[in-house]
């Protein structure tokens, strides 16, 4: 069965301006790299159409959608009303259309996966996980992941697992499904004590009707690839297997990278590819391969984002692309053109897809180290959540 990739030049209209970290250049360079690597051969291109209000209103309030429309129609700064017109989410011309188009791409891809029309699908332009029902937040206007999950539920899905690997807590998706036992939200992120949005702690396990369906792994700053992978491996497979989802939706924000300017984790693109492969294998193991993968954060615009999401497309499309494949010359030329504007010294562009790190995961069953702050974070999550899911806190 074929894999789908969401793409259309119109997605570049999601643009908060030249000084904003969420630059559409990262999407442009990702698409170029994916195309030059041959990863679009044999995949289905899913055109991102503007999502209808009916889909948006399944997650967002009418007042909020109206406010987004008004701000984008008249170019007016709403001065913080509904989270719009702030430094994080400045209003821009046609903001509603641009934001709803990203939702539309995720929605179409998600329903195609759920209905068996695609095996996997990737929308690296999506993953806008901070948007709340009645507010924009953290560079996110509409919550495309939540809209797609809601549509799957409305189309008959009974259990959807959402896995968020962004450096920031996936707070918007968690909030929307906080008390819905049909949706498992799992977020592995830098602790809210050191990073926006300041939420996502182990004791946050879901609403009264859905205890154990919110899972938060809150990691200390400067967590390295090996320790990050240990944390992911110690929690994500176990909770997904216990939940038995019918479809997996994952968010692959790549701002956990060592050089990302907005976060404090120390993960390589090699670690991110390892996680892509883990989620992919779990989708095949648990739900006949039904997997929708999204982008998200990532602010090392030239040197990290395109490589991280090229790996994601390669994994989802079952490509034979080597993890350390050389980067194509046309892409390197484009990266050099953009590099200076995004803080790269001439000649500092990466030359391969890899950061040159071999990912070796120390399984949780190898033993708990009470002196290790990552191990303590993992143990806190397992202690808070595993009993609700019928899992043994102390064993794999």
N, C-alpha and C positions, 0 to 999 in steps of 0.2 A: 504494500500500500504506500502511496506517495506522502511525502512531507510537504507542508505548506509554509511559505515565508511571506509575511506581510510586508509589502513595499509599494510606495507610490511617491513621486516627488512632492506631492502636496503635503506630506507629513512634515516637511521642513518648515512649514508655516507655523509650527509650534515654537515660537521664537520670542523670548523675553527681552531681547536686545543684545547689543554687542559686548556689554560688560557682564552679562549674567553667566553664572557657571554652567547653566543647562543649555549649552550651545548646540544648535542643530548641526554644526559641523561634525560633531561626533557621530551623528546618524549618517551623514553624507559619506564620511570616511569609512564607516562600517560597511555600508552598501557597496562602495567601491572595492574594498578588500574582499568581501564575500564574492563579488562578481569576478574579480581578477583571479581568485583562487579556484574558480570553476564550481563553486558551491551552489550556484543557482541552476546548474544544468540538471534537469530531471526532477526539479521541485515544482510545485504549483505556486505561482505568485498570487497571493490573496490581495485584491485591491482594497485599500482602506477607504470605505465610504463613510460619510458623516452619519453617526448613529442617530436614530430618531429619538425624539423626546420621550417616547414611551419607554425605551430602554434606559435612558438616563434617569427617568423618574422612578424606576424600580429600585434605585439606590439613593438618589439625591432628591432633596425637597424642591417643590415647585418654585419657592421663593428664591432658592439659590440658583437654579437654572435660569430664572428670569434675570437675576443680578448679573450673571455671567454674560447673558445676551446683551443686556443694556451696556455694560462696561465695554464690550467689544464692538458694539454697533456705533457708539458715539465717541469711542476713544477716551472716555471720561475716566479719571482716576477715582475709584470709589473710596479712597482714603481708609482702607482697612476693613470696610464693611464686608462681611462674609469671607474674610481673609484675602480679599482682592485689593490690588493697589498698594501692596506692601513691597518691601525690598525683595522678598522671596518670590512673590507672585505679582509682579506689576501687570496692570492691564495692558492689552495691546489690541490693535485692529484685527477683527475677525477671530478673536480668542475663542469664542464659542465654537465656531466652525473647526478651527484647528484642533481644539481639545476633543471635540466630539468625533472627529475623523480618526484620531488614535483609538478612541473607544470602539469605533466601528470596525477597525481592523482586528482588534482583540476579540470583539464579539463574534464576527464572522468566522475567525479562525477557531475560536473555542467551540462554537456550535458545530462546525464541520468535524472537529475531533470527536466531540461527544456523539454525534450521529453516525460516526464511522465513515465519513466521506474523506477524511484525512487520518493518517495514523498519528503523526505528530504535527505540531505547528509552532512557529517561532514568530513573535512580534517584538523585535528588539527596540522598536520605537515606543513600546508600552511599558507596563510595570509602574504606573504612577500611583504608588501605594499609599501615599499620605493623604490624599483627598478624602474629606469627611462628607457625610450626608449633606451638611449645610455650610461647608466652608472649604476654601482652598487652603492648602498647607504644603510646605516643603517642596515648592516648584511644581506641585500637582494641582490641576484644576478639576478634572473628573477622574474617578477611580475606575479605570478600564478593567482591572482584574476583578473587582467586585461586581461590575456590570455583567461580565462574562459568566462568573460563577452563578449569579442570580438567574441568568438566562438558562444555564444548564439545569438548575434546580426546577425552574418553571417548565423545562422540557422533559422532566421525568427523572433526573438524577436524584439519588437518595443520599449519596456520600461523596463529597468533593474534598480532596486534600489540597491545601495551599501551602507551599514551601517557599519561604522568603529568605534569600541569602545576601541581600543588600546589607551594607554596613549599618544602615539605619533601621530601626524597628519598623516593621510593617504595620503601623498603628491603624491606618484607615481601614484596611481589609479586616483586621482583627476587630475593630470597633463595630463594623457593619454586621459581622457574623458572630458577635460576642456571645449571644444567647441562642444560637442556632445549632442544635446537635448534629445537623447534617453536614456541617463544614468544619474541618480540622484546619486551624491556622498554626503554622510552625514558623517561627522567626528566629534566625541565628544572626546576632547583630552585636555591635559594640554597645557596651552598657550605656543606658540613659544617664548615668552619672557623669559621663564625659562627652556625650554626643546627643544632638537633636534626634528625636523629639522628647527625650527625657522619660520615656516610658519603656514597657516591655521587660518586666522583672519576673523571676521564676514563679512567684506567688500569684501572678496574673494568669489564671487557668480557665477562664470562661465564666459565663453567667450561670445563674442557679439551675437552668434547664440543660446546661451544656458544660458541666464541670469536666475538665480534662481535655476539652477541644481547643483551647488556646494554649500553645506551647511556646515558651520564650527561653532562649539560651542567650544570656546577657554576658558578653565577654569583656574582659579588661582591655584597655588600650594596649597597643603594641603586641597583641596576640599574633604569633607567626603562623606561617602556612601549616606546619606540622601540627601545631596545637589547635588551630582552627579546624583542620580536617578531623582531628581526634574528637573535637566537640560535635561536629556535624555527624560523624559516624556513630557516636555514642547515643544519639537521640533520634535523628531523623528516620533511619530505617525501622527502629523499634516501634515508634509511634504510628508510622504509616502502616506497618504490618498489622498492628493491633486495630487500627481504624478500618482497614479493608476498603479503601476508596474505590470508586468506579472510574474516576478520572483524576489526574494530577495536574494542577496548575502551579507553575513555579516562577519565581521572580529572581532574576540573575543580575541585579545591580552589581557593578564591578568596582564600586567605590571602597571596597575592603582592600584594594591594592596598596602596596607599600608606598607608592608615590602619589596616591590620590591627595589633592590639596585640602580636602574638607574633612577627612577622617583620620583615625589613628591606628588602624589595623595594619598588619604587615603580611598580607597574603599575595602570592604570585599568580600570574595567569595560569600557571601549571596547576596550582591548587584549585583554581576556579574550574578548569577543564575536568579535573578529578571529580568535583562536585557535580558538574553537568552529567558526567557519565554515571555517577551514583543515582541521580534522580531519574535518568533515562532507564537504567536497569530496574529501578523500583517500579516505574510505570509499566514496563513489560511484565515484571513478576506479579504485580497486583491488579492491574486493570487493562490487560490485553493491549498495552502500549499507548493507551489514550493519554496524551501528554501535550499540554499547552505551555510553552516556555516564553517568558517575557523578559524585556530588558529591565531598566530601572535607573538607579543612580550610576555615577561614573563621571569624574570631572578631570581626569587626566585624558583630555579630549583626543590627543593625537597618538600618544604612545601606549595607552592601555585599552581604552574602550573598544576600538576596532578589532584588536587582537582577541580580547576576551569574548566578544560576541561572534567573531568568526569561528572560534572554537565551539561556541554553543550551536551555531548553525551546522557545523561539521558533525557534531555528535548527533543532533536531531535528524540529519539527513543520511545517517549511516555512511558518511564519507570515509574513504581510506586515507584522508589527508593526515600526514604525520604531524604529531603535536609540535615538532620543532621545524616545520617546513619554512623555507626562506620566503620572505615577503616579496611580492612581485614588484618589478621596477616601476610600472606606472603608479602603483600605490605609494611607493617610496618618494616618487617625485611630488605627488600631491601632499604627502606628509611633510616634506621639506618646505613646500609653499606655505602651509598652515603653521608649521612648527614654531616659528619665531613669535607669532601672535599668542601662542599658548605656552610660552616659557621654555621651549626647547632650544638648546644651542644648536647651531648648524652642525650636521653630522651626528647628532645624538639620537636620531630616530632609531628605533629597534630594527634589527635586520632579519629576525625570525619571529615566528609565532610564539616561541617559548621565552621564558625568563631564565631557562637553564636550570630549573630546580626539579629535582626528583622528589615526588611526593610519596612519602612512606608514612602510613597511618599506624599508630600504636593503638591497638584495639582496647576498648574499655575493660575487657576481661583480663588484660595484663596487669591490672592493679591500680588502685586509687592512690594518688600522691597528695596528702593533705597540705604539703608545702607549696603546691602548684595552684596558682590562682585560677587557671583555666579549669583544672580538675574540680576545684571547689565550685565553680560556676556550673559546670555540668552536673555535679552531684546535686546541687540545689534544684536544678530543673527536674532531674529524674525523681527526686524525693517529692516534689510538688505535684507532678503530673502522672507519673507512672501508676500509682495506686488507682487513680480514676479510670485508667485504661486496662486494668487487670494485669499490669506488668510488674515484674520483680525489680525493685529499685537497685538491688545489689548485683544482679547478673544480667548478661546480654539477653 
